[in-house]
C-alpha cells in the first residue's frame, strides 16, 4: 500500500500561484519546504546527541510522517492550502520527494533502532554523526525537488545504504 497516495475523491481546483507563493508553497511543484522541518529536527538531535545525551529519548520518540500526515497534524497557518496544493502537485516532483523521504526515514529509523541498543557512548556518537551526515544531503535534495529542480535517478540513495551504515558502525 502506498502511504503517499492521495484519496481519489479530492477535487481538483487550480490554485492561484500568488496564493501558493504567499503560503511558502512552490507554485511550479505545489510542494512546501516546511515539511523538511520534520527531518531537520531529527538531524539536529543527532548532531547534539554527544553534548546532550538526554535528547536520545526525543530521538527515539521521533516517528516518520508522510507529507500529508505532517501537515494534517501541524498548526501551520496555511495547512489546508498546503494539503490542497499537494493534491495537485507535479507528479514527478511528488514521486521524487517521496523516494527521498523513504531514504530519510530508513536512515532515521535504522539509527533510532540502533540507539535503543546498549552501545558505548563513542559508538553512539559516531552513529549519530554518520546518520546526520547521510541525512543532510537528502534533506538538501528534497529541498531541491520542492523548489523545482528535478533529480536524475542516479542521485537517489541506494536502498541498503542506511542499514549498511548502521551495521558498519555497530561492528566497530
C-alpha positions, 0 to 999 in steps of 0.5 A: 500500500502506498502511504503517499497516495492521495484519496481519489475523491479530492477535487481538483481546483487550480490554485492561484500561484500568488496564493501558493507563493504567499503560503511558502508553497512552490507554485511550479511543484505545489510542494512546501519546504516546511515539511523538511522541518520534520527531518531537520529536527531529527538531524539536529538531535543527532548532531547534539546527541554527544553534548546532550545525551538526554535528547536520545529519548526525543530521538527515539520518540521521533516517528516518520510522517508522510507529507500529508500526515505532517501537515494534517497534524501541524498548526501551520497557518496555511495547512489546508492550502498546503494539503490542497496544493499537494493534491495537485502537485507535479507528479514527478516532483511528488514521486521524487520527494517521496523516494527521498523521504523513504531514504530519510526515514530508513536512515532515521529509523535504522539509527533510532533502532540502533540507539535503543541498543546498549552501545558505548557512548563513542559508538553512539556518537559516531552513529549519530554523526554518520546518520546526520551526515547521510541525512543532510544531503537528502534533506538538501535534495528534497529541498531541491525537488520542492523548489523545482529542480528535478533529480536524475535517478542516479542521485537517489540513495541506494536502498541498503545504504542506511542499514549498511551504515548502521551495521558498519558502525555497530561492528566497530 
